[in-house]
Amino acid sequence: MATIGVISLGCAKNQVDTERMLGLLTGAGHGLTNDPAEADILIVNTCGFIESAKQESINAILEMAQYKNSGRCKRLVVTGCLSERYRRELAEAMPEIDLLLGVREYETLPRLLGGAADAPHCGPGTSRVLTTPPYRAYLRIADGCDNRCAYCAIPLIRGNLKSEPLEELVDEAKRLAGGGVRELTLIAQDTSGYGRDRYGAPKLLDLLDRLERIDGIHWLRVLYTYPDTVSPELIDRFRAGGKIVPYLDMPLQHTEDEMLRAMRRRGDQAHIRGILEYVETHAPEFMLRTTLMVGFPGETDALFSRMLRFIREHPFDRVGAFAFSAEEGTAAASLPDQVPEEVRQERLQILMEAQREISRARNERRIGQTVEVLVEGTDGARTYGRSYAEAPDVDGKVYLTNAADLPAGTFVPVRLTQAGEYDMFGERLPL
């Protein structure tokens, strides 16, 4: 059997695909390596969401192709969103690639790479080789998306919303917990839409009810809730859960109604403001995260300024921001009033500078609080971890004193003593 190395790019949803691929391949008897020079077969699981991600994927393919000369690599396999969308173009432009697979073909990997039969299905029932630390994992509850945002290529790549069966997700979560996972992060392109396609109505809360009963799971975190489906009732349910962390990730993309309509986003600013005011009044412990886009076609200086004013008046603790990218095949690519690239980048810089000030101010409000921290490792001489307020991979850290003896995966009480723009600093307290 072969020794296989995998490069996984893009989002956490793609990371789950990588882990399932690894599970299929090890189940077929193949070995794994983190050293590309030692791999007989190299797999690049690509991202194709925006132009910068496409370029990163192409660079990774070219870098791995070099090991066909300098290492042991005999076959270069490319999977994921880029190969799903541009299979013919990649095959013509990059003869170094030996095998191209789209996002619905992972079941064929064991047969194509070693003679084993195709797997019956690559889904929640598939054994996974975690690429996260062993105490945390992602649970992808659905693939694809029924929303048709004007800028987004995901439905072109992944298709319509396809929710996984609830029972299979519960079983997968039980297996992960049995393997030592303590923090489970629910992800999908639209988590709050989970179940609508399969059951005729959203079933996120039903799923959370079941997941909360699983022994071993300590934290449940939900990312990517669509704004118009977030309600006071959803906030209250998150608060009532003993394991659901008070963390609301609500990607807005913009705050101004004119831009939301142009982007084909459901909901409006009045609803967004209502949710943020409800949290401020009834759930002030909640951490708020969003994603914003600058430079969408038709965004004027005035509309951008109004968005800046909105996030100052209704601040988020965390903001991920990016400049509009005109993606081939999307409605937004052919819209009039395209914003020049230099203006997009300037607005992005202004937005992130404003958010740095907001983030620091929001963090400073936390000084003096005692929080539970999940220890994750050391950075030089400093031990660090995350509280409920820091999502894995996207948020900052909590740096600890008096915690050098703690292994990763340990939960400890910490008093927060100092705030940075993104990170917090604190003192470990006695258990």
N, C-alpha and C positions, 0 to 999 in steps of 0.2 A: 504493500500500500504506500501511498505518497505522503510526503510531509507538506503541509499546506500553510501558507501565510496569507493573512487577510488584512487589507487596508479598508477601514470603514469611514466614510465621509458623510457630512450632512447632519441631519437632525437625529433626535433620539428615536423617532419612529423608524428611521433607516437602520439605526443601531440594533433595534429588535430584530429586523430582518437578518442582519449579520449574525446575531447570536443564534437564530434558528438555523441559518446555513451551517454554522459551525456544529450545531447539534446534529444535523443530518449527516455531515461529513465524518464526524467522530463516531457516530453510530454505524457508519459503513466501514469503519476500521482505519480511517486515515489519521495521521498524527498532525499536530499543530506546532507552529513555531512563530515567535515574535521577530525573528531575524530573517529578513527577506533573502539574505545571501544563502540561507540554509534551506530554503523552500524549493521543492520540486514543482509546485504549482502555486502561483500567486493570483489572488482574487482582489480586485478593486471594486468595492461596492460604492457606486458613485451617487452624487447629488446633482440635480439638474434644475434647481428651483429658480435661481437668478444667475445673471451672467458671471458674477464673481465665483459662484459655486461651480458653474460649468468649467471655468478656467482652472480652478483648483483640482477638479476631477481629471481634466486632461493632463495637467502637470503630473499628477500622481500616476496616471497610466504610463506616461513617458518615463518617469523615474523608475517604476517597477520593471518596465521593459528592458532596462539596462542590465537587469540581473539575468537575462537570458544569455548575456555574454560574460558577465563578471561573476555570476553565481551558478547555482545548480538548476535554476528555473528552466523547465522544458515547456510549460504552458502558461500563458497569461490569460486570465478570465476576467471579463468586465461585466458587472451586474448593476442593477439599481436604476435610478430614475433617468440618468443620462442615456444609458443603453436602451431603456424602454422607449425614449422619445427620439433618439437619433441613431438607431441601430444601423441603418444603411449608410449614413454619413460616416459613422465611426469605422465601419468595416472598410469603406473605400479609402478613408484618409489615414488609417492606422493599421497597416498590415501586421504590426507587431502583436495585435490581439488575435488570440487563437479561438476564443469562444465568447460570444455575446449573449447575455440572458436578460430578459426584461423582469419586471417586478412580480410577475405571476408565474414564473418558471423555475422557482428554486427547488421544487420537488424533483426536477430532473437532474440535479447536480450529482447525486450519488452514482447514477448510471453513466452520466457523461464523463465523470472523472475517475471511475474505477470499476465499472462493470456491475455494480449492485443495481437492484431494481429501483425504479422511481419510488420516492416516498409517497404515501397515500395523500398527504395534505401537509402544507406548511402553514401552521396556524397555532392557536393557543395550546393544542395538544402536542406540539413538537417539542422535544427536549431542547433546552437552550444551554449554550456555553456562555456564561455571563462575561461581558467585557467591562462591566462596572465592578466596583469593589463588592465582595461577597455579601455585605450587609445591606445593600440597596439594589433595586432593580426597577425597570420600567415595565408597566403593564399596558400594552397597546390594545385598546378596547375596540378600535374600529380603524378601517383604512378608507381612503378616498374621501370625497366630500360632495355634498349636494348643493352647497353654496356656489354661486357663480360670480365671485368677485372679479371685477374687470381686469385686474392686474395679475391674477393668480393662474399659474400653469398646472397646479396640482390635479384638478379634475381631468386635464388633458393627459396626465401621466398615470394617475392612480385610479381614475374613474369615479363613479358615484360612491356615496357613503355605503360602506359595507360593515355593519356592526358584527362583532363576533358573538357567538351564542353565550348568554350569561353564565350558564352552568360550566361551559368550558373555561371561561375566564376565572371563575371561582376555583375550579380545579387547578388551573395554572398558578393562581396565587397561593394555593395551599402547598403546591410543590415548591414554589420559591421560598415560602416561609419555612418549609421543612428543610431547605438547604441553607438556612441561616439569614435570609433576607428580613430585615427589620423595618426598612422604609420602602414603601411601594408608591411609585409615582404613576398616576393614570394619565395616558396621553392618547391623542387622536388628532386629526385635523380639526375636529369640532367635537370635543368631549361631551358638551351639554346636549348634542344631538344624538348621543349614543342610544341605539335601540329603535329609533324612529322608523328606519327601513325594515327592520326585522320584526318588530312587535307592534308597529302602528302608533307608537307613542314613545317619548323619551323615557329611558329606563336607568339613567345615571344614578338616581337616588336608590332605586331598588338594588343596583349593583353594589353601591357603597354599603347599604344595609348588610348585605351578605359578606362583604369583605371585612367589615368591622368585627365579625364574629370569629375570624380566623386567629387561632393562637399563634403567637410569635410576631405578628405584624404590630409594630409600635406606632408608626406614622403612616397615614394615607394622605397623599398630596394629589390635587387635581390641577392639571394645566390645560390651557387653551379652551376656556369657556366662552362661547359666542355671546357678545354683549346683550343682544335682545332677549336671550333666554335666561339671563341672570336676573333674579328677583329677590325681594326681601325674604321670601320663603326659602330660596336656595341658601341664602346667607345664614338664615336661622338654622337650617338643617346642618350646614357645615359646623356651626357653633355647637350644636347639640351632640355632635359625634364625639365620642371619647377618643377616637384615633385620627379623625380628620383634622389636619392642621388648619388654623385660621389664616389661610393664604389664598387670595383671589387673583387668579391670572385671567385677565379679561382684555384680549387684544382689540384695541379700538381702531387702529390704522389712521384715524383722523378724528377730530372732535367737532368739525363744522359740518352742518347738514348738507350744504352745497357739495362738499367734497365726498361725504358719505354716499350721497345719491349718485355722483359720478363714478364712484368706486363700486357701485351696486352692492353696498353694504346695507343690511337690514338694520332697523332701529334708528334712533336719532339722538341728538345731544340732550334733549330733555330727559330721556330715559337714562342715559349715562349719568347725568348730573344727579338724578334721583337715587340711583344705586350708590353713588359715591357719598351723597349726603346721608343715606341710610346707614352706611358703614360707619361714617364719622360719628353719628349719633348713637347707634345701637351696637356697633361692633368695632370700637376703636382699636382693639387688639389686632385686627386683621392687617396683614401686609398686602399691599396692592401692587400688582404688576401689570404692565400693558406693553403693547408694541405700537409704534407710530411710524408712519411713512411720510417723508417729505418729497416735494417735487412731482407729485402726481399731476398729469396734464390738467391745466386749468387752475392750478394752485397759484394764486396771486400773492404778492407780498402781504396784502391785508389779511388774506385767509391764513397764511402762515403765522402772522403776528397774533391773530385771534386764537390759534391753537396754542401758542406759547402762553398767552394770557390765561387760557383755560387750565393748563396744567400747573400754573402757579396758583390759581385760585382753588383748584381741586387736585392737589398733588398726589402723585403716585410714588411709592417707595422705590420702585424699580421701573425703568423704561428701557426697552430694547428699541432702537431706532435704525432705520435704513432708508437710503435714497431709492426712489422709484427706478425700476429697471424695466424697460420695454421688452417684455418677453414675447417671442414669436408665437403667434396663434391666439394670443389673448386680445380681448376687446380694447384694452387700454393702449396697445401698441400702435393702433391706427387713429387714436383720438387726436383732434386738433389741439393747439395751444400746448404743445410739448414744452416742458421747462428745460432750459439749457443745462447741460451736465454741471458746469461750474456753479450755477445757481443752486442746483440740488445739493452739491457737496458743501457749499457755504451754509445752506440752511441746516444740513445735518450737523455741522460743527456747532452752529449757534444753539440748536436744540440740545445737543449733548452737554454743552457748557452750562446751559440753564438747568438741566437735570442734575448735573453734578452738585450744584448748590442746593437743589431741592433734596437730593438724596442725603447729603450731609446733615441738613436740618432735620430731616425725618429720623435719621439715625441718632442724632443727639437727643431726641425725645426719649430714646430707649435707655439712656444712661441711668444706672441705678436699678434697673429691672433685674430680676432673677429669672433665667430661662434655662430650659433643658437643652443641652448641646450634644450632638452626635459627633464624637471624636473621629477624625478622618486621617490624620497623619501629622508629619512634622515638615516644616519649611525652614531648613537650617536648624537653629536651636529652638524654634518656636513650634509648639503644638497648635493645631488648628482643627476646627470642625464647623458644623452648621447648626443653627437653631431652626425652629419651625419657620423662621422668617427668611431663610436662605434656601432657595431651590437648588438642587444639584446641577452642576455644569453651567448655569447661567447667572447665578448671583454671587455675592462676595462670601467671605469667610468670617468666622469668629476665632480670633487668636487668643490663646489661653495661657495664663501663668499657673504654675503649680500642677501641671498636668503631663509632664514628660513621661510618667510611668504608665500612662493609660494606653491600652491597645486600641487600634482602629475598630470602630463598631460599638464602642462603649458610650452609653448615655450618662451624662453627669450634669449636676446643677452648676450654673455659672452666674455670677453677678457681673453685669456689663458695666465697665468703668470708663470706656473711652470710645469715641466714634470717629471713623474716617468717612470718606466719600462713599465707599462701597463696603468696607470691612468694619467689623466691630472688635473690640478688645475687652477681655474680661478675666475675672479671677475665679478659678475653680473653688467651689464650696464643698465642705464635708458632706458626705452622703447621709 
